[in-house]
């Protein structure tokens, strides 16, 4: 199994966001970093949705999917969703995903914390599956016929063989990056580090480009060459939060929910593109 980074020798390390978004092609598996409503690559999703035509038939992988993922589903970019949770935390359901799931217009690949963790670990290790005790004795196999069992060659114990999860592009959002390819995240990591090792190509949008990223007790530095391309994007996670720089934009999330519930998703996108968001 090939899990090395994609080669893009013609592209510089630091890219404008439009060029970075252009790397996403129809049918790709795209993984979005961050966690629920925290440090999500929202500006990258905005750039994807500004494209004409927008990317289609994407498989969206997210440990916990939120606002940014709901935008992609609502815009018709997503064919398959792979996530443990899809929602807006205290703000309720993700409206466009809920609508798509109810109408069967999006395929849902059932995942748990274990299946995603093991699948990413297998992909990063360059093997076809990762064994685990998870799911044994449950009915989850009926929902995922691609997940099989295997006998431990040493003990004979029956284990779950979680298949590797191939990822074409992973997109994270960080606090800062530098010209050498280093990126600093805060400590709310989710599975970001796993995505870096599993993805063929990793893009990081960052709040600012600095001369040199320095280690901090309140965060972790991803050293080069873990990141293929860096995009400077201030407020790039908003209206999700990016601690310690800004909190969740609650009023913007409520505006989004109200727009979706009133059938005005495209009108919301138009206002979002024009900068009318909070």
BALOBA-1460 file (C-alpha; in Angstrom, 3 decimals):
// residues 278
<rec num="1" residu="x" x="0.000" y="0.000" z="0.000"/>
<rec num="2" residu="x" x="1.311" y="3.449" z="-0.949"/>
<rec num="3" residu="x" x="0.885" y="6.137" z="1.693"/>
<rec num="4" residu="x" x="3.649" y="8.571" z="0.726"/>
<rec num="5" residu="x" x="2.976" y="12.246" z="0.181"/>
<rec num="6" residu="x" x="1.887" y="13.408" z="-3.247"/>
<rec num="7" residu="x" x="4.616" y="15.128" z="-5.209"/>
<rec num="8" residu="x" x="3.849" y="18.715" z="-6.229"/>
<rec num="9" residu="x" x="7.288" y="20.026" z="-7.234"/>
<rec num="10" residu="x" x="5.828" y="22.798" z="-9.386"/>
<rec num="11" residu="x" x="3.956" y="24.342" z="-6.459"/>
<rec num="12" residu="x" x="5.585" y="26.415" z="-3.722"/>
<rec num="13" residu="x" x="5.176" y="25.602" z="-0.050"/>
<rec num="14" residu="x" x="3.115" y="28.755" z="0.646"/>
<rec num="15" residu="x" x="0.087" y="29.067" z="-1.636"/>
<rec num="16" residu="x" x="-2.825" y="31.467" z="-2.111"/>
<rec num="17" residu="x" x="-5.986" y="29.826" z="-0.869"/>
<rec num="18" residu="x" x="-7.503" y="29.646" z="-4.370"/>
<rec num="19" residu="x" x="-4.550" y="27.613" z="-5.643"/>
<rec num="20" residu="x" x="-4.690" y="25.317" z="-2.637"/>
<rec num="21" residu="x" x="-8.422" y="24.738" z="-3.097"/>
<rec num="22" residu="x" x="-7.843" y="23.950" z="-6.788"/>
<rec num="23" residu="x" x="-5.904" y="20.834" z="-5.733"/>
<rec num="24" residu="x" x="-9.179" y="19.161" z="-4.712"/>
<rec num="25" residu="x" x="-10.541" y="17.181" z="-7.647"/>
<rec num="26" residu="x" x="-13.857" y="15.410" z="-8.196"/>
<rec num="27" residu="x" x="-14.120" y="12.033" z="-6.489"/>
<rec num="28" residu="x" x="-11.323" y="12.616" z="-3.986"/>
<rec num="29" residu="x" x="-11.390" y="11.679" z="-0.322"/>
<rec num="30" residu="x" x="-10.908" y="14.906" z="1.621"/>
<rec num="31" residu="x" x="-10.306" y="14.900" z="5.370"/>
<rec num="32" residu="x" x="-11.008" y="18.009" z="7.446"/>
<rec num="33" residu="x" x="-9.131" y="18.558" z="10.687"/>
<rec num="34" residu="x" x="-10.174" y="20.204" z="13.917"/>
<rec num="35" residu="x" x="-12.860" y="19.042" z="16.309"/>
<rec num="36" residu="x" x="-16.620" y="19.817" z="16.336"/>
<rec num="37" residu="x" x="-16.723" y="23.653" z="16.423"/>
<rec num="38" residu="x" x="-13.045" y="24.185" z="17.109"/>
<rec num="39" residu="x" x="-10.224" y="25.053" z="14.679"/>
<rec num="40" residu="x" x="-12.011" y="23.965" z="11.520"/>
<rec num="41" residu="x" x="-10.649" y="24.865" z="8.038"/>
<rec num="42" residu="x" x="-13.640" y="27.070" z="7.206"/>
<rec num="43" residu="x" x="-11.849" y="29.471" z="4.842"/>
<rec num="44" residu="x" x="-10.647" y="26.517" z="2.773"/>
<rec num="45" residu="x" x="-14.224" y="25.270" z="2.444"/>
<rec num="46" residu="x" x="-15.281" y="28.769" z="1.416"/>
<rec num="47" residu="x" x="-12.628" y="28.706" z="-1.322"/>
<rec num="48" residu="x" x="-13.887" y="25.313" z="-2.507"/>
<rec num="49" residu="x" x="-17.440" y="26.599" z="-2.724"/>
<rec num="50" residu="x" x="-16.378" y="29.695" z="-4.639"/>
<rec num="51" residu="x" x="-15.007" y="27.498" z="-7.411"/>
<rec num="52" residu="x" x="-16.992" y="27.132" z="-10.613"/>
<rec num="53" residu="x" x="-17.783" y="24.351" z="-10.999"/>
<rec num="54" residu="x" x="-17.613" y="23.202" z="-7.410"/>
<rec num="55" residu="x" x="-15.946" y="19.851" z="-6.703"/>
<rec num="56" residu="x" x="-18.325" y="16.892" z="-6.788"/>
<rec num="57" residu="x" x="-18.589" y="13.302" z="-5.558"/>
<rec num="58" residu="x" x="-16.250" y="13.905" z="-2.638"/>
<rec num="59" residu="x" x="-15.840" y="11.473" z="0.214"/>
<rec num="60" residu="x" x="-15.735" y="13.637" z="3.320"/>
<rec num="61" residu="x" x="-13.795" y="12.238" z="6.272"/>
<rec num="62" residu="x" x="-13.965" y="14.051" z="9.588"/>
<rec num="63" residu="x" x="-13.594" y="12.655" z="13.066"/>
<rec num="64" residu="x" x="-16.399" y="14.985" z="14.142"/>
<rec num="65" residu="x" x="-18.067" y="16.938" z="11.348"/>
<rec num="66" residu="x" x="-19.524" y="20.399" z="11.932"/>
<rec num="67" residu="x" x="-20.326" y="23.727" z="10.266"/>
<rec num="68" residu="x" x="-17.725" y="23.511" z="7.506"/>
<rec num="69" residu="x" x="-18.760" y="19.959" z="6.595"/>
<rec num="70" residu="x" x="-22.445" y="20.922" z="6.563"/>
<rec num="71" residu="x" x="-21.639" y="23.637" z="4.028"/>
<rec num="72" residu="x" x="-20.041" y="21.101" z="1.698"/>
<rec num="73" residu="x" x="-22.994" y="18.726" z="2.012"/>
<rec num="74" residu="x" x="-25.493" y="21.532" z="1.435"/>
<rec num="75" residu="x" x="-23.634" y="22.665" z="-1.676"/>
<rec num="76" residu="x" x="-23.873" y="19.190" z="-3.198"/>
<rec num="77" residu="x" x="-20.145" y="18.491" z="-3.112"/>
<rec num="78" residu="x" x="-20.272" y="15.357" z="-0.949"/>
<rec num="79" residu="x" x="-21.234" y="11.875" z="-2.061"/>
<rec num="80" residu="x" x="-20.114" y="9.931" z="1.040"/>
<rec num="81" residu="x" x="-19.712" y="10.980" z="4.673"/>
<rec num="82" residu="x" x="-17.404" y="9.169" z="7.088"/>
<rec num="83" residu="x" x="-17.601" y="10.577" z="10.607"/>
<rec num="84" residu="x" x="-18.314" y="9.666" z="14.210"/>
<rec num="85" residu="x" x="-20.562" y="12.695" z="14.766"/>
<rec num="86" residu="x" x="-22.166" y="15.300" z="12.530"/>
<rec num="87" residu="x" x="-23.686" y="18.282" z="14.303"/>
<rec num="88" residu="x" x="-23.295" y="21.743" z="15.776"/>
<rec num="89" residu="x" x="-22.897" y="20.836" z="19.441"/>
<rec num="90" residu="x" x="-25.052" y="23.098" z="21.664"/>
<rec num="91" residu="x" x="-26.505" y="24.728" z="18.530"/>
<rec num="92" residu="x" x="-28.256" y="21.511" z="17.549"/>
<rec num="93" residu="x" x="-28.339" y="19.414" z="14.406"/>
<rec num="94" residu="x" x="-26.355" y="20.146" z="11.256"/>
<rec num="95" residu="x" x="-29.316" y="21.217" z="9.087"/>
<rec num="96" residu="x" x="-28.093" y="20.388" z="5.586"/>
<rec num="97" residu="x" x="-26.614" y="17.034" z="6.561"/>
<rec num="98" residu="x" x="-29.817" y="16.138" z="8.392"/>
<rec num="99" residu="x" x="-31.851" y="16.970" z="5.294"/>
<rec num="100" residu="x" x="-29.500" y="15.017" z="3.034"/>
<rec num="101" residu="x" x="-29.504" y="11.983" z="5.334"/>
<rec num="102" residu="x" x="-33.296" y="11.956" z="5.542"/>
<rec num="103" residu="x" x="-33.612" y="12.099" z="1.750"/>
<rec num="104" residu="x" x="-30.825" y="9.536" z="1.153"/>
<rec num="105" residu="x" x="-29.018" y="12.045" z="-1.065"/>
<rec num="106" residu="x" x="-25.731" y="11.377" z="0.719"/>
<rec num="107" residu="x" x="-24.182" y="8.007" z="1.519"/>
<rec num="108" residu="x" x="-23.265" y="7.496" z="5.168"/>
<rec num="109" residu="x" x="-20.401" y="5.126" z="5.923"/>
<rec num="110" residu="x" x="-20.961" y="4.196" z="9.565"/>
<rec num="111" residu="x" x="-17.936" y="4.951" z="11.724"/>
<rec num="112" residu="x" x="-16.983" y="4.828" z="15.379"/>
<rec num="113" residu="x" x="-13.984" y="6.280" z="17.171"/>
<rec num="114" residu="x" x="-12.288" y="2.900" z="16.883"/>
<rec num="115" residu="x" x="-12.948" y="2.351" z="13.169"/>
<rec num="116" residu="x" x="-11.589" y="5.765" z="12.209"/>
<rec num="117" residu="x" x="-8.602" y="5.526" z="14.545"/>
<rec num="118" residu="x" x="-7.682" y="2.038" z="13.362"/>
<rec num="119" residu="x" x="-8.317" y="2.889" z="9.708"/>
<rec num="120" residu="x" x="-6.037" y="5.922" z="9.876"/>
<rec num="121" residu="x" x="-3.395" y="3.956" z="11.746"/>
<rec num="122" residu="x" x="-3.457" y="1.240" z="9.085"/>
<rec num="123" residu="x" x="-3.155" y="3.773" z="6.281"/>
<rec num="124" residu="x" x="-0.261" y="5.556" z="7.980"/>
<rec num="125" residu="x" x="1.466" y="2.201" z="8.533"/>
<rec num="126" residu="x" x="1.125" y="1.207" z="4.897"/>
<rec num="127" residu="x" x="-0.892" y="-1.942" z="5.639"/>
<rec num="128" residu="x" x="-4.351" y="-3.008" z="4.522"/>
<rec num="129" residu="x" x="-5.963" y="-3.250" z="7.955"/>
<rec num="130" residu="x" x="-5.410" y="-2.811" z="11.676"/>
<rec num="131" residu="x" x="-6.634" y="-5.427" z="14.177"/>
<rec num="132" residu="x" x="-8.647" y="-4.443" z="17.242"/>
<rec num="133" residu="x" x="-10.979" y="-5.812" z="19.916"/>
<rec num="134" residu="x" x="-13.530" y="-3.112" z="19.008"/>
<rec num="135" residu="x" x="-16.929" y="-4.115" z="17.545"/>
<rec num="136" residu="x" x="-16.580" y="-7.748" z="18.626"/>
<rec num="137" residu="x" x="-19.982" y="-8.890" z="19.912"/>
<rec num="138" residu="x" x="-21.870" y="-6.006" z="18.257"/>
<rec num="139" residu="x" x="-24.140" y="-5.713" z="15.220"/>
<rec num="140" residu="x" x="-21.992" y="-3.022" z="13.592"/>
<rec num="141" residu="x" x="-20.667" y="-5.550" z="11.076"/>
<rec num="142" residu="x" x="-24.125" y="-5.612" z="9.490"/>
<rec num="143" residu="x" x="-23.770" y="-1.896" z="8.728"/>
<rec num="144" residu="x" x="-20.215" y="-2.250" z="7.440"/>
<rec num="145" residu="x" x="-19.796" y="-5.474" z="5.443"/>
<rec num="146" residu="x" x="-16.346" y="-4.255" z="4.404"/>
<rec num="147" residu="x" x="-15.161" y="-4.667" z="8.011"/>
<rec num="148" residu="x" x="-14.181" y="-8.270" z="8.622"/>
<rec num="149" residu="x" x="-12.778" y="-10.420" z="11.407"/>
<rec num="150" residu="x" x="-9.450" y="-12.194" z="11.519"/>
<rec num="151" residu="x" x="-7.867" y="-14.802" z="13.769"/>
<rec num="152" residu="x" x="-4.811" y="-13.675" z="15.707"/>
<rec num="153" residu="x" x="-2.021" y="-15.879" z="14.244"/>
<rec num="154" residu="x" x="-0.427" y="-16.207" z="17.695"/>
<rec num="155" residu="x" x="-3.395" y="-16.769" z="20.011"/>
<rec num="156" residu="x" x="-6.238" y="-17.700" z="17.680"/>
<rec num="157" residu="x" x="-8.383" y="-14.948" z="19.196"/>
<rec num="158" residu="x" x="-10.939" y="-13.426" z="16.805"/>
<rec num="159" residu="x" x="-10.281" y="-9.736" z="16.196"/>
<rec num="160" residu="x" x="-11.830" y="-7.021" z="14.057"/>
<rec num="161" residu="x" x="-9.795" y="-6.138" z="10.961"/>
<rec num="162" residu="x" x="-10.513" y="-2.463" z="10.294"/>
<rec num="163" residu="x" x="-9.584" y="-1.565" z="6.685"/>
<rec num="164" residu="x" x="-7.180" y="1.276" z="5.975"/>
<rec num="165" residu="x" x="-8.771" y="4.615" z="5.094"/>
<rec num="166" residu="x" x="-7.098" y="6.192" z="2.045"/>
<rec num="167" residu="x" x="-7.054" y="9.999" z="2.063"/>
<rec num="168" residu="x" x="-6.145" y="12.128" z="-0.939"/>
<rec num="169" residu="x" x="-6.009" y="15.503" z="0.814"/>
<rec num="170" residu="x" x="-6.183" y="16.490" z="4.476"/>
<rec num="171" residu="x" x="-6.847" y="20.107" z="5.416"/>
<rec num="172" residu="x" x="-6.032" y="21.473" z="8.864"/>
<rec num="173" residu="x" x="-6.200" y="24.932" z="10.425"/>
<rec num="174" residu="x" x="-3.370" y="26.148" z="12.640"/>
<rec num="175" residu="x" x="-2.244" y="29.169" z="14.581"/>
<rec num="176" residu="x" x="0.866" y="29.920" z="12.556"/>
<rec num="177" residu="x" x="3.228" y="28.566" z="9.938"/>
<rec num="178" residu="x" x="6.613" y="29.485" z="8.525"/>
<rec num="179" residu="x" x="8.586" y="29.392" z="5.279"/>
<rec num="180" residu="x" x="10.232" y="26.118" z="6.314"/>
<rec num="181" residu="x" x="6.952" y="24.226" z="6.501"/>
<rec num="182" residu="x" x="6.467" y="24.125" z="10.269"/>
<rec num="183" residu="x" x="2.926" y="24.646" z="11.576"/>
<rec num="184" residu="x" x="1.701" y="25.191" z="15.138"/>
<rec num="185" residu="x" x="-1.633" y="23.824" z="16.303"/>
<rec num="186" residu="x" x="-3.248" y="24.316" z="19.686"/>
<rec num="187" residu="x" x="-3.818" y="21.376" z="22.020"/>
<rec num="188" residu="x" x="-7.344" y="20.600" z="20.812"/>
<rec num="189" residu="x" x="-5.987" y="18.155" z="18.257"/>
<rec num="190" residu="x" x="-8.723" y="15.672" z="17.449"/>
<rec num="191" residu="x" x="-7.104" y="13.279" z="14.925"/>
<rec num="192" residu="x" x="-5.079" y="15.962" z="13.142"/>
<rec num="193" residu="x" x="-1.752" y="14.222" z="13.714"/>
<rec num="194" residu="x" x="-3.144" y="10.959" z="12.349"/>
<rec num="195" residu="x" x="-4.418" y="12.747" z="9.235"/>
<rec num="196" residu="x" x="-0.969" y="14.151" z="8.524"/>
<rec num="197" residu="x" x="0.547" y="10.677" z="8.419"/>
<rec num="198" residu="x" x="-2.344" y="9.068" z="6.539"/>
<rec num="199" residu="x" x="-2.986" y="11.650" z="3.788"/>
<rec num="200" residu="x" x="-1.155" y="11.759" z="0.480"/>
<rec num="201" residu="x" x="-1.131" y="15.560" z="0.661"/>
<rec num="202" residu="x" x="-1.726" y="17.861" z="3.637"/>
<rec num="203" residu="x" x="-2.695" y="21.531" z="3.464"/>
<rec num="204" residu="x" x="-2.635" y="23.810" z="6.504"/>
<rec num="205" residu="x" x="-4.426" y="27.132" z="6.598"/>
<rec num="206" residu="x" x="-2.919" y="29.293" z="9.342"/>
<rec num="207" residu="x" x="-3.827" y="32.504" z="11.075"/>
<rec num="208" residu="x" x="-0.449" y="34.028" z="10.224"/>
<rec num="209" residu="x" x="2.870" y="33.341" z="8.530"/>
<rec num="210" residu="x" x="5.775" y="33.999" z="10.911"/>
<rec num="211" residu="x" x="9.512" y="34.073" z="10.410"/>
<rec num="212" residu="x" x="9.952" y="30.857" z="12.367"/>
<rec num="213" residu="x" x="7.450" y="28.787" z="14.338"/>
<rec num="214" residu="x" x="8.571" y="28.252" z="17.923"/>
<rec num="215" residu="x" x="7.474" y="25.566" z="20.328"/>
<rec num="216" residu="x" x="4.977" y="26.524" z="23.002"/>
<rec num="217" residu="x" x="3.459" y="24.817" z="26.032"/>
<rec num="218" residu="x" x="0.032" y="25.748" z="24.657"/>
<rec num="219" residu="x" x="0.253" y="23.862" z="21.398"/>
<rec num="220" residu="x" x="2.180" y="21.415" z="19.266"/>
<rec num="221" residu="x" x="4.459" y="22.097" z="16.302"/>
<rec num="222" residu="x" x="4.126" y="19.931" z="13.205"/>
<rec num="223" residu="x" x="7.628" y="19.932" z="11.732"/>
<rec num="224" residu="x" x="8.377" y="19.923" z="8.026"/>
<rec num="225" residu="x" x="7.820" y="17.932" z="5.860"/>
<rec num="226" residu="x" x="4.525" y="16.909" z="7.467"/>
<rec num="227" residu="x" x="2.689" y="19.728" z="5.693"/>
<rec num="228" residu="x" x="2.849" y="20.012" z="1.900"/>
<rec num="229" residu="x" x="1.318" y="23.480" z="1.517"/>
<rec num="230" residu="x" x="0.576" y="26.380" z="3.868"/>
<rec num="231" residu="x" x="-2.047" y="29.067" z="3.297"/>
<rec num="232" residu="x" x="-2.169" y="32.291" z="5.302"/>
<rec num="233" residu="x" x="-5.800" y="32.835" z="6.271"/>
<rec num="234" residu="x" x="-6.567" y="35.163" z="9.214"/>
<rec num="235" residu="x" x="-9.852" y="34.274" z="10.926"/>
<rec num="236" residu="x" x="-9.730" y="31.145" z="8.798"/>
<rec num="237" residu="x" x="-11.639" y="28.997" z="11.296"/>
<rec num="238" residu="x" x="-14.458" y="31.483" z="11.992"/>
<rec num="239" residu="x" x="-17.252" y="31.037" z="13.058"/>
<rec num="240" residu="x" x="-15.684" y="28.017" z="14.739"/>
<rec num="241" residu="x" x="-13.166" y="28.973" z="17.375"/>
<rec num="242" residu="x" x="-9.393" y="29.166" z="17.216"/>
<rec num="243" residu="x" x="-8.106" y="29.285" z="20.784"/>
<rec num="244" residu="x" x="-6.581" y="31.522" z="22.070"/>
<rec num="245" residu="x" x="-7.257" y="33.995" z="19.236"/>
<rec num="246" residu="x" x="-11.058" y="34.030" z="18.997"/>
<rec num="247" residu="x" x="-14.116" y="32.168" z="20.337"/>
<rec num="248" residu="x" x="-17.053" y="30.538" z="18.568"/>
<rec num="249" residu="x" x="-19.198" y="33.008" z="16.600"/>
<rec num="250" residu="x" x="-22.524" y="31.969" z="18.032"/>
<rec num="251" residu="x" x="-24.635" y="34.567" z="16.259"/>
<rec num="252" residu="x" x="-23.223" y="33.553" z="12.880"/>
<rec num="253" residu="x" x="-23.998" y="29.899" z="13.556"/>
<rec num="254" residu="x" x="-27.557" y="30.826" z="14.513"/>
<rec num="255" residu="x" x="-27.867" y="32.887" z="11.306"/>
<rec num="256" residu="x" x="-26.721" y="29.849" z="9.347"/>
<rec num="257" residu="x" x="-29.215" y="27.545" z="11.037"/>
<rec num="258" residu="x" x="-32.077" y="29.998" z="10.513"/>
<rec num="259" residu="x" x="-31.165" y="30.382" z="6.841"/>
<rec num="260" residu="x" x="-31.054" y="26.620" z="6.266"/>
<rec num="261" residu="x" x="-34.304" y="25.991" z="8.121"/>
<rec num="262" residu="x" x="-36.056" y="28.613" z="6.000"/>
<rec num="263" residu="x" x="-34.794" y="27.110" z="2.735"/>
<rec num="264" residu="x" x="-32.309" y="29.921" z="2.113"/>
<rec num="265" residu="x" x="-29.033" y="27.978" z="2.017"/>
<rec num="266" residu="x" x="-27.844" y="29.457" z="-1.298"/>
<rec num="267" residu="x" x="-28.796" y="32.958" z="-0.120"/>
<rec num="268" residu="x" x="-26.679" y="32.336" z="2.967"/>
<rec num="269" residu="x" x="-23.735" y="31.342" z="0.776"/>
<rec num="270" residu="x" x="-24.142" y="34.503" z="-1.316"/>
<rec num="271" residu="x" x="-24.079" y="36.700" z="1.791"/>
<rec num="272" residu="x" x="-21.160" y="34.692" z="3.203"/>
<rec num="273" residu="x" x="-19.157" y="35.184" z="0.024"/>
<rec num="274" residu="x" x="-19.904" y="38.889" z="-0.011"/>
<rec num="275" residu="x" x="-18.655" y="39.314" z="3.534"/>
<rec num="276" residu="x" x="-21.978" y="39.945" z="5.230"/>
<rec num="277" residu="x" x="-21.305" y="37.340" z="7.898"/>
<rec num="278" residu="x" x="-20.722" y="38.592" z="11.413"/>
